[in-house]
Amino acid sequence: MPATGTQRYRRLLQHIKNPGEYIFRKGDRIKRALSFTTKPHAITFPVPEGLYQVFKEIFMEDVYDINDLVTSLPANPVIIDIGANAGFF
């Protein structure tokens, strides 16, 4: 079940190392791509305006239930991106 209300911000804090980029700079997203870094494994990626809603669905609403997904992955997973979206795995 997707996170709603203040729980979305808790998910953001849980999955993103630099939540201030969203909290304090989201108004700048029209001028420049926001840049986020995941945690615990650091992957930095840009989020242009056109993908802003996708970012929110994955990292704030947590539609993929990231914690459950991570527990089912092996220690060193191989991810193959076939270009169906923006590579937000």
C-alpha positions as CSV (number, residue, x, y, z in Angstrom):
1,M,0.0,0.0,0.0
2,P,1.5,3.4,-1.0
3,A,2.6,5.7,1.8
4,T,0.5,8.8,2.3
5,G,0.6,12.0,4.4
6,T,3.6,12.5,6.6
7,Q,4.6,8.8,6.1
8,R,5.8,9.8,2.7
9,Y,8.5,12.1,4.3
10,R,9.5,9.2,6.6
11,R,10.1,7.1,3.5
12,L,12.1,9.8,1.9
13,L,14.3,10.1,4.9
14,Q,14.7,6.3,5.0
15,H,15.7,5.9,1.4
16,I,17.4,9.1,0.4
17,K,20.7,10.4,1.8
18,N,20.0,14.1,0.8
19,P,16.3,14.7,1.6
20,G,17.0,18.4,1.8
21,E,17.3,18.5,-2.0
22,Y,13.6,17.6,-2.1
23,I,12.4,19.5,1.0
24,F,14.2,22.8,0.3
25,R,14.9,22.8,-3.4
26,K,11.8,21.2,-5.0
27,G,10.8,24.6,-6.2
28,D,13.9,24.7,-8.3
29,R,13.0,21.6,-10.2
30,I,11.7,23.6,-13.1
31,K,15.1,25.4,-13.5
32,R,17.3,22.3,-13.0
33,A,17.2,18.6,-12.4
34,L,17.2,17.7,-8.7
35,S,19.9,15.2,-7.8
36,F,19.4,12.5,-5.2
37,T,21.6,9.8,-3.6
38,T,20.1,6.6,-2.3
39,K,20.9,4.9,1.0
40,P,22.3,2.6,2.3
41,H,24.1,2.0,-1.0
42,A,25.0,5.3,-2.6
43,I,23.6,5.7,-6.1
44,T,23.3,9.3,-7.3
45,F,20.9,10.2,-10.1
46,P,19.3,13.3,-11.6
47,V,15.5,13.8,-11.5
48,P,14.4,16.2,-14.3
49,E,11.0,17.9,-14.1
50,G,9.5,15.3,-16.4
51,L,10.3,12.4,-14.0
52,Y,9.5,14.3,-10.7
53,Q,6.2,12.4,-10.2
54,V,7.9,9.0,-10.9
55,F,10.5,9.8,-8.2
56,K,7.8,10.7,-5.7
57,E,5.9,7.4,-6.4
58,I,9.0,5.3,-6.0
59,F,10.9,7.0,-3.1
60,M,8.1,8.7,-1.2
61,E,4.9,6.8,-1.8
62,D,7.1,3.6,-1.9
63,V,4.8,1.9,-4.4
64,Y,7.4,-1.0,-4.8
65,D,7.8,-1.5,-1.0
66,I,11.5,-1.0,-1.2
67,N,12.2,-2.7,2.2
68,D,10.5,-5.9,1.3
69,L,12.2,-5.8,-2.2
70,V,15.6,-5.4,-0.7
71,T,15.2,-8.4,1.7
72,S,14.5,-10.6,-1.3
73,L,17.6,-9.6,-3.3
74,P,20.9,-11.5,-3.1
75,A,23.9,-9.8,-1.5
76,N,25.3,-8.6,-4.9
77,P,22.3,-8.4,-7.2
78,V,22.8,-7.7,-10.9
79,I,20.3,-5.2,-12.3
80,I,19.6,-5.1,-16.0
81,D,17.9,-1.9,-17.2
82,I,16.1,-2.6,-20.5
83,G,15.0,1.0,-20.9
84,A,11.4,0.7,-19.9
85,N,11.6,3.8,-17.7
86,A,14.2,6.2,-16.4
87,G,16.4,3.6,-14.6
88,F,15.0,4.4,-11.1
89,F,15.6,0.9,-9.7
